[in-house]
């Protein structure tokens, strides 16, 4: 599996979670995302 690093603000992260709530792999990645 590849590793991707993206920069988002909190609003973008929340929007992604809302839009992709039916995609388990994306949700897993978003939930594991951490702030630097």
PyMOL Python script that loads the backbone (N, CA, C, O; Angstrom):
from pymol import cmd

cmd.read_pdbstr("""\
ATOM      1  N   UNK A   1       0.845  -1.192   0.000  1.00  0.00           N
ATOM      2  CA  UNK A   1       0.000   0.000   0.000  1.00  0.00           C
ATOM      3  C   UNK A   1       0.882   1.244   0.000  1.00  0.00           C
ATOM      4  O   UNK A   1       1.909   1.295   0.677  1.00  0.00           O
ATOM      5  N   UNK A   2       0.471   2.227  -0.756  1.00  0.00           N
ATOM      6  CA  UNK A   2       1.240   3.470  -0.827  1.00  0.00           C
ATOM      7  C   UNK A   2       0.842   4.403   0.295  1.00  0.00           C
ATOM      8  O   UNK A   2      -0.246   4.303   0.862  1.00  0.00           O
ATOM      9  N   UNK A   3       1.743   5.306   0.599  1.00  0.00           N
ATOM     10  CA  UNK A   3       1.466   6.310   1.621  1.00  0.00           C
ATOM     11  C   UNK A   3       1.343   7.662   0.943  1.00  0.00           C
ATOM     12  O   UNK A   3       2.203   8.056   0.155  1.00  0.00           O
ATOM     13  N   UNK A   4       0.274   8.361   1.254  1.00  0.00           N
ATOM     14  CA  UNK A   4       0.055   9.690   0.700  1.00  0.00           C
ATOM     15  C   UNK A   4      -0.048  10.689   1.830  1.00  0.00           C
ATOM     16  O   UNK A   4      -0.669  10.417   2.858  1.00  0.00           O
ATOM     17  N   UNK A   5       0.559  11.840   1.640  1.00  0.00           N
ATOM     18  CA  UNK A   5       0.469  12.905   2.631  1.00  0.00           C
ATOM     19  C   UNK A   5      -0.230  14.081   1.968  1.00  0.00           C
ATOM     20  O   UNK A   5       0.200  14.562   0.919  1.00  0.00           O
ATOM     21  N   UNK A   6      -1.309  14.540   2.589  1.00  0.00           N
ATOM     22  CA  UNK A   6      -2.047  15.680   2.041  1.00  0.00           C
ATOM     23  C   UNK A   6      -2.212  16.733   3.117  1.00  0.00           C
ATOM     24  O   UNK A   6      -2.185  16.432   4.311  1.00  0.00           O
ATOM     25  N   UNK A   7      -2.383  17.967   2.683  1.00  0.00           N
ATOM     26  CA  UNK A   7      -2.642  19.051   3.624  1.00  0.00           C
ATOM     27  C   UNK A   7      -4.088  19.494   3.466  1.00  0.00           C
ATOM     28  O   UNK A   7      -4.539  19.825   2.369  1.00  0.00           O
ATOM     29  N   UNK A   8      -4.806  19.494   4.584  1.00  0.00           N
ATOM     30  CA  UNK A   8      -6.198  19.936   4.584  1.00  0.00           C
ATOM     31  C   UNK A   8      -6.436  20.735   5.848  1.00  0.00           C
ATOM     32  O   UNK A   8      -5.722  20.589   6.840  1.00  0.00           O
ATOM     33  N   UNK A   9      -7.452  21.585   5.794  1.00  0.00           N
ATOM     34  CA  UNK A   9      -7.868  22.195   7.052  1.00  0.00           C
ATOM     35  C   UNK A   9      -8.988  21.337   7.647  1.00  0.00           C
ATOM     36  O   UNK A   9      -9.467  20.400   7.008  1.00  0.00           O
ATOM     37  N   UNK A  10      -9.392  21.658   8.852  1.00  0.00           N
ATOM     38  CA  UNK A  10     -10.374  20.837   9.559  1.00  0.00           C
ATOM     39  C   UNK A  10     -11.701  20.777   8.806  1.00  0.00           C
ATOM     40  O   UNK A  10     -12.369  19.743   8.804  1.00  0.00           O
ATOM     41  N   UNK A  11     -12.084  21.884   8.167  1.00  0.00           N
ATOM     42  CA  UNK A  11     -13.348  21.901   7.421  1.00  0.00           C
ATOM     43  C   UNK A  11     -13.297  20.939   6.244  1.00  0.00           C
ATOM     44  O   UNK A  11     -14.264  20.227   5.974  1.00  0.00           O
ATOM     45  N   UNK A  12     -12.157  20.919   5.537  1.00  0.00           N
ATOM     46  CA  UNK A  12     -12.013  20.005   4.407  1.00  0.00           C
ATOM     47  C   UNK A  12     -12.067  18.559   4.879  1.00  0.00           C
ATOM     48  O   UNK A  12     -12.699  17.717   4.242  1.00  0.00           O
ATOM     49  N   UNK A  13     -11.410  18.276   5.984  1.00  0.00           N
ATOM     50  CA  UNK A  13     -11.407  16.919   6.518  1.00  0.00           C
ATOM     51  C   UNK A  13     -12.827  16.481   6.862  1.00  0.00           C
ATOM     52  O   UNK A  13     -13.221  15.352   6.570  1.00  0.00           O
ATOM     53  N   UNK A  14     -13.589  17.372   7.479  1.00  0.00           N
ATOM     54  CA  UNK A  14     -14.965  17.050   7.837  1.00  0.00           C
ATOM     55  C   UNK A  14     -15.812  16.836   6.585  1.00  0.00           C
ATOM     56  O   UNK A  14     -16.651  15.936   6.542  1.00  0.00           O
ATOM     57  N   UNK A  15     -15.590  17.665   5.568  1.00  0.00           N
ATOM     58  CA  UNK A  15     -16.340  17.534   4.325  1.00  0.00           C
ATOM     59  C   UNK A  15     -16.044  16.194   3.653  1.00  0.00           C
ATOM     60  O   UNK A  15     -16.948  15.542   3.130  1.00  0.00           O
ATOM     61  N   UNK A  16     -14.773  15.789   3.672  1.00  0.00           N
ATOM     62  CA  UNK A  16     -14.409  14.491   3.111  1.00  0.00           C
ATOM     63  C   UNK A  16     -15.101  13.361   3.866  1.00  0.00           C
ATOM     64  O   UNK A  16     -15.607  12.419   3.255  1.00  0.00           O
ATOM     65  N   UNK A  17     -15.123  13.454   5.177  1.00  0.00           N
ATOM     66  CA  UNK A  17     -15.786  12.419   5.973  1.00  0.00           C
ATOM     67  C   UNK A  17     -17.268  12.347   5.623  1.00  0.00           C
ATOM     68  O   UNK A  17     -17.834  11.259   5.514  1.00  0.00           O
ATOM     69  N   UNK A  18     -17.897  13.518   5.447  1.00  0.00           N
ATOM     70  CA  UNK A  18     -19.317  13.544   5.101  1.00  0.00           C
ATOM     71  C   UNK A  18     -19.563  12.936   3.717  1.00  0.00           C
ATOM     72  O   UNK A  18     -20.507  12.171   3.523  1.00  0.00           O
ATOM     73  N   UNK A  19     -18.700  13.288   2.761  1.00  0.00           N
ATOM     74  CA  UNK A  19     -18.905  12.847   1.379  1.00  0.00           C
ATOM     75  C   UNK A  19     -18.599  11.365   1.190  1.00  0.00           C
ATOM     76  O   UNK A  19     -19.199  10.711   0.337  1.00  0.00           O
ATOM     77  N   UNK A  20     -17.675  10.837   1.976  1.00  0.00           N
ATOM     78  CA  UNK A  20     -17.199   9.475   1.742  1.00  0.00           C
ATOM     79  C   UNK A  20     -17.596   8.522   2.859  1.00  0.00           C
ATOM     80  O   UNK A  20     -16.935   7.510   3.093  1.00  0.00           O
ATOM     81  N   UNK A  21     -18.675   8.856   3.541  1.00  0.00           N
ATOM     82  CA  UNK A  21     -19.078   8.034   4.685  1.00  0.00           C
ATOM     83  C   UNK A  21     -19.421   6.602   4.281  1.00  0.00           C
ATOM     84  O   UNK A  21     -19.425   5.712   5.131  1.00  0.00           O
ATOM     85  N   UNK A  22     -19.712   6.361   2.993  1.00  0.00           N
ATOM     86  CA  UNK A  22     -20.056   5.008   2.549  1.00  0.00           C
ATOM     87  C   UNK A  22     -18.844   4.250   2.012  1.00  0.00           C
ATOM     88  O   UNK A  22     -18.983   3.126   1.529  1.00  0.00           O
ATOM     89  N   UNK A  23     -17.668   4.850   2.092  1.00  0.00           N
ATOM     90  CA  UNK A  23     -16.461   4.200   1.587  1.00  0.00           C
ATOM     91  C   UNK A  23     -15.546   3.848   2.766  1.00  0.00           C
ATOM     92  O   UNK A  23     -14.818   4.705   3.268  1.00  0.00           O
ATOM     93  N   UNK A  24     -15.588   2.584   3.205  1.00  0.00           N
ATOM     94  CA  UNK A  24     -14.871   2.197   4.433  1.00  0.00           C
ATOM     95  C   UNK A  24     -13.374   2.456   4.378  1.00  0.00           C
ATOM     96  O   UNK A  24     -12.786   2.850   5.384  1.00  0.00           O
ATOM     97  N   UNK A  25     -12.741   2.243   3.224  1.00  0.00           N
ATOM     98  CA  UNK A  25     -11.287   2.413   3.184  1.00  0.00           C
ATOM     99  C   UNK A  25     -10.898   3.878   3.307  1.00  0.00           C
ATOM    100  O   UNK A  25      -9.898   4.208   3.944  1.00  0.00           O
ATOM    101  N   UNK A  26     -11.691   4.761   2.695  1.00  0.00           N
ATOM    102  CA  UNK A  26     -11.406   6.193   2.838  1.00  0.00           C
ATOM    103  C   UNK A  26     -11.661   6.625   4.277  1.00  0.00           C
ATOM    104  O   UNK A  26     -10.873   7.380   4.847  1.00  0.00           O
ATOM    105  N   UNK A  27     -12.753   6.154   4.868  1.00  0.00           N
ATOM    106  CA  UNK A  27     -13.059   6.532   6.247  1.00  0.00           C
ATOM    107  C   UNK A  27     -11.966   6.052   7.188  1.00  0.00           C
ATOM    108  O   UNK A  27     -11.589   6.763   8.119  1.00  0.00           O
ATOM    109  N   UNK A  28     -11.456   4.851   6.949  1.00  0.00           N
ATOM    110  CA  UNK A  28     -10.379   4.337   7.792  1.00  0.00           C
ATOM    111  C   UNK A  28      -9.173   5.268   7.718  1.00  0.00           C
ATOM    112  O   UNK A  28      -8.579   5.608   8.741  1.00  0.00           O
ATOM    113  N   UNK A  29      -8.818   5.674   6.508  1.00  0.00           N
ATOM    114  CA  UNK A  29      -7.679   6.580   6.345  1.00  0.00           C
ATOM    115  C   UNK A  29      -7.933   7.924   7.011  1.00  0.00           C
ATOM    116  O   UNK A  29      -7.056   8.467   7.682  1.00  0.00           O
ATOM    117  N   UNK A  30      -9.136   8.460   6.823  1.00  0.00           N
ATOM    118  CA  UNK A  30      -9.449   9.764   7.412  1.00  0.00           C
ATOM    119  C   UNK A  30      -9.431   9.691   8.931  1.00  0.00           C
ATOM    120  O   UNK A  30      -8.978  10.620   9.599  1.00  0.00           O
ATOM    121  N   UNK A  31      -9.925   8.581   9.475  1.00  0.00           N
ATOM    122  CA  UNK A  31      -9.958   8.450  10.929  1.00  0.00           C
ATOM    123  C   UNK A  31      -8.564   8.256  11.513  1.00  0.00           C
ATOM    124  O   UNK A  31      -8.323   8.576  12.677  1.00  0.00           O
ATOM    125  N   UNK A  32      -7.647   7.733  10.701  1.00  0.00           N
ATOM    126  CA  UNK A  32      -6.275   7.545  11.169  1.00  0.00           C
ATOM    127  C   UNK A  32      -5.409   8.768  10.909  1.00  0.00           C
ATOM    128  O   UNK A  32      -4.266   8.833  11.361  1.00  0.00           O
ATOM    129  N   UNK A  33      -5.955   9.738  10.180  1.00  0.00           N
ATOM    130  CA  UNK A  33      -5.187  10.945   9.862  1.00  0.00           C
ATOM    131  C   UNK A  33      -4.872  11.695  11.144  1.00  0.00           C
ATOM    132  O   UNK A  33      -5.686  11.744  12.066  1.00  0.00           O
ATOM    133  N   UNK A  34      -3.684  12.276  11.190  1.00  0.00           N
ATOM    134  CA  UNK A  34      -3.315  13.038  12.372  1.00  0.00           C
ATOM    135  C   UNK A  34      -2.667  14.348  11.963  1.00  0.00           C
ATOM    136  O   UNK A  34      -2.060  14.463  10.898  1.00  0.00           O
ATOM    137  N   UNK A  35      -2.813  15.328  12.835  1.00  0.00           N
ATOM    138  CA  UNK A  35      -2.259  16.648  12.555  1.00  0.00           C
ATOM    139  C   UNK A  35      -0.771  16.674  12.839  1.00  0.00           C
ATOM    140  O   UNK A  35      -0.301  16.080  13.809  1.00  0.00           O
ATOM    141  N   UNK A  36      -0.042  17.360  11.993  1.00  0.00           N
ATOM    142  CA  UNK A  36       1.384  17.571  12.229  1.00  0.00           C
ATOM    143  C   UNK A  36       1.578  18.829  13.041  1.00  0.00           C
ATOM    144  O   UNK A  36       2.712  19.193  13.353  1.00  0.00           O
TER     145      UNK A  36
END
""", "prot")
cmd.dss("prot")
cmd.show_as("cartoon", "prot")
cmd.util.cbc("prot")
cmd.orient("prot")
